[in-house]
């Protein structure tokens, strides 16, 4: 097997430049004349701006300009759009509030951008912020979902006095009602999903330029979706054709969904660059990131499961209320309803009745974060199954087995949005049980109890949609160009922000063309170089982007056969391509791909009428989404005197389809699991319910997971290829997070159950666990 073959654990080729400090991030770009921007933000969650005087700031040393919302309106700047529409309860379209780069007369969250200062240095811009005379008359705010729709709640927007943005109903209510009427058992729980923020290593960054000679804007930004954000900025904010904008995303230091969003600062640096005639750079400090990064999750669901007398699932009823924040992020409505089909889990459930209500609050907008709706759905279905097993006195593994979709049913229509492509769910679960040594948990529990600890073991089977919405998967593009020396350039519509694309796409080059890695150049993240692309999100890069690359390769090889046939004096239909060479069927006549590439740039060696060059490009639309799935098993020990939860074991077996690089897959699973653990045990954005102030605005209060708090992960795979793309891959970027969140909380609940604690929701911080134990001891 060659070093870069598919299926081999190839080390990341991009790491060499990163460890040498040769990465090229937005903060590294040095453009002569660059000025620095700082944003004046609201200190109040809601209020009227009664005074905004920027004259003193304009006269401050080094200041090049101070811009306000009134200036933006005067210049005709628009408002960010929502990529998805939902309906109100009466069937009318949901209200889309104006989301401007700078607010005008009202603030609706702490951190709302009010003014932009541009100066020669960061320090001078920071100093000028203090000279802006700002007065805000505070008005009542609301930050919690439950209070937002209650009697007398202050409206975030007067256009929606009840703060309800949309009500989205899916499923068959009559069929579900019938299922619950027939049920021998009905189990109910309320599940809360805490609010989190992504916290990538590289904070959000933006560098804007404007060229008055051709009226073009250039944006360098740490983002995931250059083409989508180019189009959004052009059409919604500047009201210009996208051709007037170039967006470049160089190296990006982590994103996790945060950097798909159209944040105000992306527009501000472009607008400021035109206004002052200089490049303008903005980089979020970590504290500012807590106040300005769009956040994620934050919802609660009332879940009911109907079962017959033998424990077979009959119906599922879910009522979810989701926090949207004060504005609609471009992906916000999509995120809160993205994976509703995942509520079906990997089980046969007869009927569904699901309703999601989106609510405005005086908080940051909700957007994508690793999983983007998938962990929430899995948390609900796996949590209610655990609750049912406990209430009915059934083994949680046996209850799952009894209801799992068998491989023989594939492709399987769940009856609720999704149609699963492939999977061997019970087999994957059995592999995970073996990897985790599930039978040995009883012994480990006794040992833990002997040390005065509470022991818990939890399981969650996760399934997620990847590659785009089930009903209309997103397109993707790829282009391949060979030069006369036989070296290739891959131009990709996807983008890497830590996943290892420069490695795995070189593995595809070896697979298709037998090209060594040093003969392949990878280009992505530049809308002027790559003609089309949807970017990277939703675990889609290899499944969709790789499929586009293979299609482009097919087109290129077909051209190569025409040239090879001309060189070998054979019909193109008699030419085959394998291992980097074109051959005449049944003979030893052959020419290498390098020979054909050289001929492609030599007029006298080409067929008549053949254009110079050897390239292929494709835009593909997948025939359907893919459904990565996997079984997570977690063990914890809890100190009942302090409430501290320690993870002692973690095992996961994933079916991500065909595995192209096991080493990269392990990295994706490890990182995803840690982010799920982080939310389960500590991460939480908290606002003061009275003032709307952010209480968890630094790493002193926002508890990120640490390496020394984690066990070694046992990771296995069960490869069940998908028929929905030629590589058979399903996607892996979010799999770890989707399963970890419910698995960890399942283990925590298992540890607390013997004390009589019926239910416990995230995050399992020491204080919250300790209080739950104290309260149950007091009551009994």
Wavefront OBJ file of the C-alpha trace (Angstrom):
o trace
v 0.000 0.000 0.000
v 1.353 3.407 -0.982
v 1.985 5.948 1.757
v -0.879 8.239 0.740
v -3.430 5.586 -0.176
v -6.985 5.923 1.050
v -7.429 4.145 4.360
v -3.939 4.891 5.674
v -3.200 6.977 8.758
v -1.275 9.698 6.960
v 0.135 12.442 9.176
v -1.093 15.930 8.371
v 1.141 17.540 5.769
v 0.023 21.047 6.801
v 1.401 20.599 10.296
v 4.971 21.222 9.154
v 4.273 24.856 8.373
v 2.068 25.371 11.400
v 4.608 24.096 13.928
v 7.260 26.276 12.298
v 5.105 29.353 12.737
v 4.535 29.652 8.998
v 0.756 29.681 9.134
v -0.824 32.662 7.409
v -3.731 33.982 9.435
v -5.526 37.291 8.985
v -3.563 38.719 11.905
v -0.327 37.902 10.059
v -1.191 39.827 6.905
v 0.857 42.980 6.541
v -0.661 45.463 4.099
v 0.937 48.914 3.970
v -1.208 51.651 5.421
v -3.443 49.375 7.466
v -5.463 51.159 10.128
v -7.065 49.583 13.192
v -10.705 49.476 14.215
v -12.357 49.233 17.602
v -16.077 48.943 18.328
v -18.023 50.851 20.962
v -20.530 48.402 22.425
v -23.633 48.760 24.516
v -23.251 48.274 28.265
v -27.010 47.672 28.558
v -29.209 44.789 27.418
v -32.008 47.110 26.302
v -32.336 50.839 26.054
v -32.779 53.985 23.996
v -29.720 55.881 22.845
v -30.379 59.418 24.075
v -26.968 60.879 23.301
v -24.131 59.848 20.989
v -21.480 62.549 20.531
v -18.333 61.436 18.701
v -16.702 64.831 18.067
v -14.105 64.530 20.830
v -13.174 61.057 19.640
v -12.693 62.324 16.088
v -10.125 64.844 17.359
v -8.201 62.261 19.375
v -4.578 61.639 18.278
v -4.255 59.130 15.455
v -7.984 58.836 14.794
v -8.895 58.572 11.114
v -12.639 58.332 11.490
v -15.545 57.586 13.815
v -18.604 56.003 12.228
v -22.114 55.580 13.637
v -25.343 53.861 12.717
v -26.656 57.142 11.323
v -23.645 57.275 8.986
v -24.368 53.723 7.854
v -27.982 54.590 7.062
v -26.871 57.700 5.180
v -24.502 55.580 3.098
v -27.299 53.148 2.282
v -26.016 50.129 4.188
v -28.648 47.455 4.615
v -29.389 44.699 7.102
v -28.302 41.066 7.326
v -30.780 38.525 5.991
v -32.053 35.234 7.368
v -31.283 32.293 5.076
v -34.471 30.477 6.098
v -38.090 31.494 6.583
v -40.455 30.029 9.150
v -44.113 30.768 9.872
v -45.902 32.346 12.786
v -48.689 30.415 14.467
v -51.198 32.128 12.150
v -49.301 31.008 9.044
v -47.806 34.391 8.175
v -44.041 34.695 7.550
v -41.872 35.156 10.615
v -40.691 38.641 11.524
v -37.081 39.304 10.451
v -35.768 42.172 12.574
v -33.278 44.619 11.081
v -29.771 43.444 11.926
v -27.566 46.372 10.948
v -23.769 46.608 11.260
v -24.293 49.446 13.777
v -27.463 50.096 15.755
v -29.216 53.428 15.288
v -31.461 54.448 18.173
v -32.016 51.318 20.285
v -29.797 48.669 21.838
v -31.181 45.178 22.335
v -28.350 43.253 23.936
v -25.184 43.840 25.916
v -22.442 44.255 23.332
v -24.601 45.716 20.565
v -22.243 47.659 18.233
v -22.903 51.415 18.416
v -19.889 53.114 16.825
v -16.665 52.228 15.031
v -13.395 54.054 15.677
v -10.600 53.761 13.103
v -7.113 54.925 14.027
v -3.465 54.529 13.143
v -2.899 52.088 16.017
v -4.995 49.811 18.198
v -4.098 51.834 21.279
v -5.199 55.093 19.672
v -8.486 53.532 18.597
v -9.013 52.168 22.112
v -8.281 55.546 23.683
v -10.765 57.266 21.381
v -13.561 54.915 22.469
v -13.371 56.462 25.933
v -13.968 59.915 24.455
v -17.316 59.049 22.886
v -20.130 60.628 24.865
v -22.773 57.901 25.053
v -25.957 57.987 27.093
v -28.498 55.169 27.086
v -31.823 55.179 28.900
v -32.180 51.561 30.045
v -35.502 49.789 29.580
v -36.570 46.365 30.887
v -34.960 43.374 29.212
v -35.546 39.636 29.105
v -32.854 36.998 28.633
v -34.548 33.735 29.620
v -36.783 31.708 27.319
v -39.393 30.972 29.955
v -39.848 34.626 30.910
v -39.781 35.927 27.319
v -43.240 34.581 26.522
v -44.746 35.077 29.957
v -47.292 37.721 30.992
v -45.869 41.217 31.012
v -42.569 40.257 29.402
v -40.857 43.280 27.828
v -40.876 43.008 24.030
v -37.488 42.811 22.343
v -39.187 44.129 19.194
v -42.486 45.996 19.183
v -43.325 44.211 15.931
v -43.462 40.985 18.003
v -44.988 42.015 21.346
v -45.130 38.421 22.569
v -41.486 37.769 21.555
v -42.490 34.708 19.500
v -40.728 34.699 16.138
v -42.134 31.467 14.722
v -44.000 28.258 15.521
v -42.885 25.292 13.409
v -44.939 22.094 13.521
v -43.729 18.834 11.967
v -45.180 15.339 12.004
v -48.686 13.934 12.174
v -50.478 15.181 15.275
v -53.537 12.971 14.831
v -51.430 9.829 14.384
v -49.351 10.724 17.424
v -52.454 11.342 19.532
v -53.737 7.916 18.522
v -50.405 6.312 19.455
v -50.489 7.895 22.899
v -54.109 6.834 23.389
v -53.103 3.220 22.673
v -49.954 3.292 24.803
v -49.505 1.084 27.833
v -46.820 3.437 29.137
v -46.098 7.132 28.652
v -42.841 8.613 29.914
v -42.306 12.370 30.126
v -39.284 14.538 30.816
v -38.166 18.128 30.328
v -34.682 18.508 28.878
v -32.719 21.752 29.027
v -29.828 22.506 26.683
v -27.545 25.232 28.010
v -26.237 28.185 25.988
v -22.596 27.992 24.908
v -20.083 29.861 22.787
v -17.527 28.349 20.414
v -14.268 29.893 21.682
v -11.973 28.905 18.788
v -8.264 29.416 19.414
v -8.177 32.219 16.834
v -10.791 34.833 17.626
v -12.807 36.381 14.815
v -10.767 38.597 12.518
v -11.405 40.838 9.525
v -9.303 43.031 7.236
v -11.102 45.179 4.677
v -9.792 46.948 1.571
v -11.442 49.102 -1.060
v -10.011 49.948 -4.485
v -11.598 53.139 -5.871
v -10.148 52.428 -9.312
v -12.519 49.553 -9.984
v -14.909 49.926 -7.060
v -14.049 46.488 -5.665
v -13.949 45.450 -2.050
v -11.598 42.801 -0.658
v -12.223 41.101 2.669
v -9.679 38.905 4.432
v -11.426 37.100 7.266
v -11.215 33.996 9.411
v -14.411 32.386 8.132
v -15.753 29.027 6.912
v -17.893 30.017 3.939
v -16.222 32.664 1.752
v -18.675 32.515 -1.150
v -21.801 32.552 1.016
v -20.583 35.495 3.067
v -19.441 37.343 -0.060
v -22.948 37.076 -1.456
v -24.586 38.053 1.835
v -22.404 41.139 2.288
v -22.871 42.171 -1.336
v -26.623 41.744 -1.585
v -27.896 42.459 1.919
v -25.496 45.084 3.265
v -23.936 46.917 0.318
v -26.662 46.145 -2.241
v -24.096 45.531 -4.951
v -23.346 42.586 -7.268
v -21.165 39.880 -5.661
v -18.659 40.406 -8.489
v -17.671 43.653 -6.757
v -16.351 41.669 -3.784
v -13.425 39.359 -3.222
v -13.441 37.358 0.002
v -10.331 35.503 1.133
v -10.152 33.132 4.095
v -6.490 32.214 4.651
v -5.501 29.882 7.475
v -8.250 29.806 10.095
v -7.523 28.805 13.674
v -10.674 26.881 14.455
v -14.274 27.768 13.707
v -16.751 25.121 14.960
v -19.701 26.717 13.170
v -19.186 30.183 14.665
v -17.465 31.442 11.527
v -20.273 30.650 9.101
v -22.140 33.626 10.519
v -22.432 37.081 8.997
v -21.182 39.164 11.910
v -21.354 42.985 11.793
v -17.585 43.485 11.871
v -17.188 41.855 8.431
v -19.234 44.656 6.920
v -17.752 47.368 9.116
v -14.140 46.936 7.984
v -15.174 47.074 4.312
v -17.334 50.135 4.805
v -14.645 51.862 6.877
v -11.975 51.050 4.289
v -13.971 52.913 1.662
v -14.795 55.814 3.974
v -11.212 56.533 5.072
v -9.364 55.256 1.998
v -7.140 52.838 3.921
v -7.140 49.113 4.703
v -8.878 48.529 8.043
v -8.193 45.648 10.418
v -10.314 44.417 13.338
v -9.387 41.550 15.649
v -11.588 40.524 18.564
v -9.967 40.376 21.942
v -11.130 37.377 23.959
v -13.314 39.449 26.263
v -14.865 41.160 23.258
v -15.498 37.761 21.681
v -17.692 36.791 24.617
v -19.720 39.962 23.979
v -19.915 39.718 20.189
v -19.590 36.115 18.961
v -22.924 34.619 18.030
v -23.777 31.893 20.536
v -25.430 28.487 20.367
v -27.894 25.911 21.744
v -30.117 27.363 24.533
v -33.470 25.623 24.392
v -35.699 23.363 26.416
v -37.903 20.495 25.275
v -40.843 18.731 26.869
v -40.572 15.177 25.561
v -43.106 12.348 25.823
v -42.537 8.780 24.645
v -45.385 6.293 24.173
v -44.621 2.564 24.537
v -46.675 -0.606 24.308
v -46.703 -3.235 27.047
v -43.610 -4.919 25.572
v -41.549 -1.752 25.422
v -41.926 -1.037 21.715
v -42.020 2.636 20.807
v -45.361 3.869 19.478
v -45.013 7.628 19.320
v -42.940 10.648 20.246
v -44.242 14.079 21.199
v -41.830 17.019 21.560
v -42.456 20.657 22.400
v -39.277 22.722 22.060
v -38.821 26.389 22.875
v -35.638 27.824 21.395
v -33.874 31.067 22.214
v -33.023 33.041 19.067
v -31.406 36.061 20.704
v -32.215 39.648 19.793
v -31.517 39.260 16.067
v -31.666 36.474 13.519
v -28.272 35.155 12.555
v -28.165 34.185 8.873
v -28.130 30.515 9.903
v -30.156 30.999 13.093
v -33.541 29.642 12.040
v -31.836 26.833 10.152
v -29.815 25.871 13.224
v -32.730 25.571 15.653
v -34.674 23.295 13.284
v -31.819 21.702 11.331
v -31.893 18.222 12.770
v -35.468 17.725 13.934
v -35.457 14.456 12.023
v -32.755 13.294 14.409
v -35.412 13.022 17.120
v -36.243 9.659 15.567
v -32.817 8.407 16.588
v -31.915 4.981 15.232
v -35.273 3.565 16.240
v -38.608 2.521 14.764
v -41.089 5.014 16.184
v -44.587 4.900 14.846
v -45.735 8.518 14.967
v -44.317 11.971 15.633
v -45.719 15.279 16.784
v -43.031 17.941 17.080
v -43.448 21.669 17.552
v -40.637 24.222 17.826
v -41.227 27.778 19.008
v -38.526 30.383 18.378
v -38.331 33.217 20.888
v -36.594 36.607 20.850
v -34.594 37.642 23.931
v -32.108 40.403 24.755
v -29.100 38.187 24.110
v -26.621 37.470 21.338
v -28.044 35.778 18.237
v -28.078 31.997 18.157
v -26.122 30.366 15.350
v -24.312 27.172 14.459
v -21.955 25.391 16.822
v -20.470 21.959 16.284
v -23.499 19.754 15.722
v -25.948 22.611 15.065
v -29.171 20.977 16.247
v -27.911 17.418 16.167
v -26.747 17.123 19.805
v -30.024 18.638 20.980
v -32.149 16.066 19.145
v -29.967 13.176 20.285
v -30.036 14.470 23.854
v -33.832 14.354 23.843
v -34.404 10.929 22.296
v -31.599 9.177 24.168
v -32.554 10.864 27.425
v -36.205 9.838 27.182
v -35.194 6.246 26.380
v -33.028 6.141 29.513
v -35.932 7.545 31.522
v -38.295 4.940 30.074
v -35.904 2.119 30.890
v -35.628 3.315 34.481
v -39.376 3.817 34.972
v -40.310 0.497 33.363
v -37.526 -1.468 35.042
v -35.964 -2.427 31.709
v -32.320 -2.733 30.765
v -31.424 0.393 28.732
v -29.432 -1.681 26.245
v -32.240 -4.181 25.714
v -34.798 -1.393 25.285
v -32.653 0.098 22.539
v -32.103 -3.278 20.859
v -35.828 -3.930 20.847
v -36.527 -0.779 18.853
v -33.483 -0.355 16.604
v -33.835 -0.173 12.831
v -32.226 -3.332 11.349
v -29.747 -3.210 8.426
v -32.248 -5.126 6.289
v -34.597 -2.120 6.400
v -32.086 0.210 4.707
v -32.686 2.630 3.141
v -35.113 3.420 5.938
v -37.795 6.102 5.914
v -38.249 7.111 9.544
v -41.639 8.623 8.821
v -40.282 11.888 10.162
v -38.219 13.968 7.716
v -35.217 11.661 7.333
v -34.536 8.700 5.069
v -31.466 6.870 6.358
v -28.984 5.798 3.700
v -27.265 2.887 5.456
v -26.275 1.647 8.861
v -25.809 -1.358 11.114
v -26.908 0.193 14.375
v -27.113 -2.852 16.630
v -23.764 -4.147 15.396
v -22.172 -0.764 16.081
v -23.677 -0.703 19.569
v -22.394 -4.200 20.328
v -18.909 -3.143 19.235
v -19.088 -0.135 21.559
v -20.292 -2.250 24.484
v -17.332 -4.564 23.999
v -14.867 -1.689 23.623
v -16.195 -0.087 26.816
v -16.251 -3.379 28.753
v -19.869 -2.768 29.697
v -20.127 -6.034 31.707
v -17.199 -4.888 33.859
v -19.026 -1.734 34.929
v -20.674 -3.517 37.875
v -17.260 -4.359 39.307
v -16.014 -0.826 38.743
v -19.134 0.510 40.471
v -18.407 -1.572 43.574
v -14.811 -0.345 43.609
v -15.924 3.280 43.316
v -18.505 2.896 46.073
v -15.784 1.437 48.273
v -13.924 4.724 47.847
v -17.025 6.743 48.712
v -17.746 7.711 45.127
v -20.942 7.550 43.077
v -20.390 5.586 39.871
v -22.376 6.018 36.691
v -22.262 4.559 33.211
v -24.183 6.078 30.345
v -24.888 5.276 26.731
v -26.101 7.310 23.790
v -26.579 6.288 20.185
v -26.240 9.316 17.927
v -27.300 9.782 14.332
v -27.014 13.012 12.378
v -27.685 14.430 8.964
v -24.578 15.433 6.993
v -23.949 17.030 3.638
v -26.853 19.453 3.739
v -30.579 19.403 4.342
v -32.284 16.072 3.661
v -34.713 17.573 1.175
v -32.137 19.596 -0.802
v -28.452 18.869 -0.119
v -26.184 21.794 -0.877
v -24.136 21.820 -4.077
v -20.350 21.831 -4.121
v -17.640 22.545 -6.663
v -14.124 21.423 -7.466
v -11.692 22.113 -10.264
v -8.500 20.281 -11.243
v -5.801 21.825 -13.403
v -2.652 20.093 -14.606
v 0.375 22.017 -15.793
v 2.806 20.927 -18.503
v 5.043 19.223 -15.929
v 2.264 16.929 -14.751
v 1.678 18.689 -11.447
v -1.886 19.353 -10.324
v -3.734 22.206 -8.677
v -6.962 21.372 -6.859
v -9.304 24.337 -6.447
v -11.871 23.469 -3.788
v -15.133 25.118 -2.816
v -14.806 23.730 0.697
v -12.525 25.272 3.313
v -10.229 23.931 6.004
v -10.050 25.407 9.468
v -8.163 22.594 11.166
v -9.657 19.409 9.687
v -6.639 18.382 7.588
v -8.015 18.960 4.089
v -4.560 19.506 2.621
v -3.774 15.933 3.613
v -6.961 14.072 2.752
v -7.385 15.732 -0.649
v -3.803 14.742 -1.459
v -4.810 11.200 -0.552
v -7.584 11.506 -3.126
v -4.964 12.725 -5.615
v -2.948 9.579 -4.942
v -6.072 7.438 -5.227
v -7.278 8.886 -8.523
v -4.111 10.005 -10.285
v -1.300 8.170 -8.426
v 0.209 11.595 -7.762
v 2.733 12.017 -4.939
v 1.759 14.682 -2.396
v 4.462 17.139 -3.454
v 2.977 17.238 -6.959
v -0.370 18.582 -5.732
v -1.217 22.158 -4.812
v -4.391 22.802 -2.811
v -6.249 26.105 -3.232
v -9.351 27.118 -1.295
v -10.809 30.113 0.488
v -10.498 32.735 -2.260
v -13.602 33.700 -4.210
v -11.502 35.151 -7.039
v -9.600 31.890 -7.543
v -12.336 29.355 -6.778
v -15.358 30.074 -8.933
v -18.023 28.477 -6.699
v -18.296 26.908 -3.286
v -20.557 26.480 -0.296
v -17.700 26.151 2.183
v -17.257 23.842 5.130
v -19.986 23.078 7.657
v -22.269 20.177 8.420
v -19.604 17.458 8.006
v -19.766 17.884 4.230
v -16.240 18.534 2.952
v -15.206 15.063 1.820
v -18.645 13.584 1.240
v -19.750 16.441 -1.021
v -16.502 18.241 -1.839
v -14.719 14.949 -2.434
v -17.519 13.794 -4.719
v -17.189 17.032 -6.702
v -13.456 16.412 -6.998
v -14.026 12.877 -8.307
v -16.494 14.180 -10.870
v -13.980 16.803 -12.002
v -11.382 14.027 -12.228
v -13.696 11.944 -14.430
v -14.088 14.888 -16.805
v -10.341 15.484 -16.861
v -9.539 11.801 -17.442
v -12.023 11.697 -20.318
v -10.104 14.566 -21.934
v -6.871 12.767 -21.159
v -8.111 9.671 -22.980
v -8.699 11.732 -26.120
v -5.140 13.053 -25.988
v -3.696 9.633 -25.132
v -5.636 8.055 -27.990
v -4.162 10.614 -30.373
v -0.642 9.933 -29.081
v -1.076 6.144 -29.205
v -3.055 6.149 -32.467
v -6.028 4.467 -30.847
v -9.664 5.330 -30.299
v -10.428 7.031 -27.003
v -12.925 4.245 -26.284
v -10.007 1.776 -26.298
v -8.055 3.727 -23.691
v -8.101 2.936 -19.985
v -6.616 4.932 -17.137
v -5.053 3.341 -14.073
v -2.176 4.024 -11.697
v -1.271 7.283 -13.374
v -1.063 5.969 -16.937
v -3.268 5.683 -20.033
v -3.129 2.311 -21.820
v -4.593 0.750 -24.937
v -6.782 -2.173 -23.907
v -5.145 -5.528 -24.638
v -1.725 -4.073 -25.439
v 1.347 -2.818 -23.644
v 1.052 0.574 -25.310
v 0.844 3.296 -22.676
v 1.621 6.905 -21.879
v 1.854 8.412 -18.438
v -0.382 11.143 -17.122
v 2.690 13.372 -17.084
v 3.208 12.683 -20.813
v -0.407 13.532 -21.556
v -0.184 16.740 -19.500
v 2.903 17.796 -21.451
v 1.167 17.046 -24.749
v -1.866 19.059 -23.624
v 0.251 22.208 -23.782
v 1.886 21.416 -27.145
v -0.262 22.358 -30.132
v 1.306 19.831 -32.496
v 0.624 16.889 -30.169
v -3.097 17.507 -29.680
v -6.057 16.190 -31.671
v -7.372 18.625 -34.234
v -9.612 21.284 -32.730
v -8.525 20.456 -29.173
v -7.919 23.426 -26.844
v -4.648 23.699 -24.967
v -4.599 22.586 -21.354
v -5.739 19.694 -19.214
v -8.395 20.488 -16.638
v -11.772 19.458 -15.342
v -14.351 21.172 -13.183
v -17.674 20.154 -11.710
v -20.514 21.360 -9.540
v -22.438 18.452 -8.074
v -25.622 18.137 -6.067
v -25.655 14.996 -3.907
v -28.572 12.616 -4.507
v -29.269 12.687 -0.797
v -27.866 13.472 2.611
v -25.739 10.998 4.533
v -26.255 9.845 8.116
v -23.144 9.278 10.221
v -23.968 7.440 13.420
v -22.250 5.988 16.423
v -22.532 4.656 19.939
v -20.914 6.514 22.848
v -20.388 5.044 26.308
v -19.154 7.131 29.211
v -18.293 6.349 32.829
v -18.070 8.880 35.634
v -17.346 9.006 39.327
v -18.889 11.735 41.488
v -17.597 12.885 44.863
v -20.854 13.386 46.809
v -19.178 15.752 49.274
v -17.957 18.227 46.645
v -20.119 17.473 43.608
v -17.043 17.081 41.403
v -17.645 14.759 38.447
v -14.643 12.887 37.065
v -14.714 11.102 33.719
v -13.022 7.747 34.149
v -13.672 5.965 30.843
v -14.963 6.894 27.405
v -15.514 4.638 24.400
v -17.079 5.355 21.038
v -17.633 3.349 17.877
v -18.623 5.419 14.867
v -19.989 4.576 11.451
v -18.827 7.464 9.295
v -18.927 5.383 6.151
v -15.651 4.695 4.414
v -12.687 5.948 6.438
v -10.146 7.776 4.288
v -7.627 8.555 7.037
v -8.038 6.876 10.448
v -5.614 9.297 12.101
v -7.566 12.352 10.988
v -10.813 10.618 11.958
v -9.543 9.980 15.480
v -8.619 13.650 15.750
v -12.089 14.714 14.669
v -13.766 12.311 17.097
v -11.507 13.301 20.001
v -12.086 17.014 19.470
v -15.817 16.604 19.046
v -16.147 14.451 22.150
v -14.258 17.008 24.226
v -16.606 19.781 23.112
v -19.594 17.661 24.090
v -17.999 16.901 27.448
v -17.285 20.595 27.931
v -20.928 21.552 27.568
v -22.138 18.637 29.678
v -19.854 19.348 32.618
v -19.121 23.047 32.680
v -19.473 25.353 29.693
v -22.401 27.717 30.048
v -23.218 31.254 28.980
v -25.126 32.972 31.785
v -26.923 36.323 31.735
v -28.191 38.152 34.789
v -31.982 37.716 34.547
v -32.648 41.210 35.921
v -30.089 43.364 34.105
v -29.219 41.232 31.083
v -25.516 41.542 31.915
v -23.252 38.716 30.767
v -22.005 36.923 33.881
v -19.738 34.416 32.127
v -17.700 36.807 30.012
v -14.230 35.363 30.565
v -12.453 32.083 31.186
v -12.673 32.869 34.897
v -16.415 32.200 34.695
v -16.826 30.156 31.519
v -15.426 26.706 32.303
v -13.568 25.255 29.316
v -12.534 21.583 29.531
v -8.871 20.845 30.255
v -6.764 17.959 29.006
v -5.899 16.830 32.535
v -9.606 16.353 33.277
v -10.139 13.864 30.458
v -9.566 10.118 30.186
v -7.967 8.444 27.197
v -10.613 7.802 24.580
v -11.199 4.361 23.113
v -12.252 4.890 19.497
v -13.472 2.267 17.040
v -15.147 2.320 13.648
v -17.763 0.251 11.893
v -17.542 1.167 8.216
v -20.904 0.953 6.462
v -20.450 2.920 3.214
v -23.178 5.234 1.987
v -24.554 4.823 -1.531
v -25.038 8.590 -1.780
v -21.532 9.491 -2.937
v -18.826 7.642 -4.882
v -16.406 7.567 -1.952
v -18.910 5.981 0.428
v -18.069 8.532 3.145
v -20.710 9.913 5.488
v -18.887 12.692 7.357
v -17.154 12.902 10.716
v -16.679 16.506 11.794
v -19.557 16.672 14.266
v -19.996 13.026 15.239
v -18.082 13.289 18.507
v -20.097 16.195 19.878
v -23.471 14.790 18.864
v -23.000 11.664 20.947
v -20.896 12.994 23.802
v -23.419 15.453 25.192
v -26.134 12.836 25.883
v -23.664 10.085 26.834
v -21.995 12.122 29.574
v -25.311 13.271 31.023
v -26.613 9.699 30.868
v -23.676 8.628 33.030
v -24.207 11.502 35.476
v -27.896 10.628 35.874
v -27.004 6.969 36.370
v -24.631 7.939 39.176
v -27.242 10.139 40.879
v -30.228 7.819 40.418
v -29.553 5.593 43.477
v -29.894 8.709 45.647
v -33.429 9.222 44.348
v -32.611 12.034 41.933
v -35.150 11.469 39.168
v -33.710 13.873 36.612
v -30.718 16.153 36.248
v -29.835 18.506 33.384
v -26.622 20.031 32.145
v -24.221 21.399 33.031
v -23.071 19.022 35.752
v -20.938 21.605 37.514
v -19.748 20.752 41.021
v -22.121 23.316 42.544
v -25.197 22.067 40.693
v -24.407 18.404 41.436
v -23.677 19.183 45.086
v -26.949 21.110 45.447
v -28.932 18.269 43.869
v -27.396 15.787 46.316
v -27.957 18.137 49.265
v -31.581 18.756 48.324
v -32.444 15.078 47.974
v -30.763 14.294 51.287
v -32.726 17.082 52.992
v -35.998 15.807 51.579
v -35.532 12.240 52.508
l 1 2 3 4 5 6 7 8 9 10 11 12 13 14 15 16 17 18 19 20 21 22 23 24 25 26 27 28 29 30 31 32 33 34 35 36 37 38 39 40 41 42 43 44 45 46 47 48 49 50 51 52 53 54 55 56 57 58 59 60 61 62 63 64 65 66 67 68 69 70 71 72 73 74 75 76 77 78 79 80 81 82 83 84 85 86 87 88 89 90 91 92 93 94 95 96 97 98 99 100 101 102 103 104 105 106 107 108 109 110 111 112 113 114 115 116 117 118 119 120 121 122 123 124 125 126 127 128 129 130 131 132 133 134 135 136 137 138 139 140 141 142 143 144 145 146 147 148 149 150 151 152 153 154 155 156 157 158 159 160 161 162 163 164 165 166 167 168 169 170 171 172 173 174 175 176 177 178 179 180 181 182 183 184 185 186 187 188 189 190 191 192 193 194 195 196 197 198 199 200 201 202 203 204 205 206 207 208 209 210 211 212 213 214 215 216 217 218 219 220 221 222 223 224 225 226 227 228 229 230 231 232 233 234 235 236 237 238 239 240 241 242 243 244 245 246 247 248 249 250 251 252 253 254 255 256 257 258 259 260 261 262 263 264 265 266 267 268 269 270 271 272 273 274 275 276 277 278 279 280 281 282 283 284 285 286 287 288 289 290 291 292 293 294 295 296 297 298 299 300 301 302 303 304 305 306 307 308 309 310 311 312 313 314 315 316 317 318 319 320 321 322 323 324 325 326 327 328 329 330 331 332 333 334 335 336 337 338 339 340 341 342 343 344 345 346 347 348 349 350 351 352 353 354 355 356 357 358 359 360 361 362 363 364 365 366 367 368 369 370 371 372 373 374 375 376 377 378 379 380 381 382 383 384 385 386 387 388 389 390 391 392 393 394 395 396 397 398 399 400 401 402 403 404 405 406 407 408 409 410 411 412 413 414 415 416 417 418 419 420 421 422 423 424 425 426 427 428 429 430 431 432 433 434 435 436 437 438 439 440 441 442 443 444 445 446 447 448 449 450 451 452 453 454 455 456 457 458 459 460 461 462 463 464 465 466 467 468 469 470 471 472 473 474 475 476 477 478 479 480 481 482 483 484 485 486 487 488 489 490 491 492 493 494 495 496 497 498 499 500 501 502 503 504 505 506 507 508 509 510 511 512 513 514 515 516 517 518 519 520 521 522 523 524 525 526 527 528 529 530 531 532 533 534 535 536 537 538 539 540 541 542 543 544 545 546 547 548 549 550 551 552 553 554 555 556 557 558 559 560 561 562 563 564 565 566 567 568 569 570 571 572 573 574 575 576 577 578 579 580 581 582 583 584 585 586 587 588 589 590 591 592 593 594 595 596 597 598 599 600 601 602 603 604 605 606 607 608 609 610 611 612 613 614 615 616 617 618 619 620 621 622 623 624 625 626 627 628 629 630 631 632 633 634 635 636 637 638 639 640 641 642 643 644 645 646 647 648 649 650 651 652 653 654 655 656 657 658 659 660 661 662 663 664 665 666 667 668 669 670 671 672 673 674 675 676 677 678 679 680 681 682 683 684 685 686 687 688 689 690 691 692 693 694 695 696 697 698 699 700 701 702 703 704 705 706 707 708 709 710 711 712 713 714 715 716 717 718 719 720 721 722 723 724 725 726 727 728 729 730 731 732 733 734 735 736 737 738 739 740 741 742 743 744 745 746 747 748 749 750 751 752 753 754 755 756 757 758 759 760 761 762 763 764 765 766 767 768 769 770 771 772 773 774 775 776 777 778 779 780
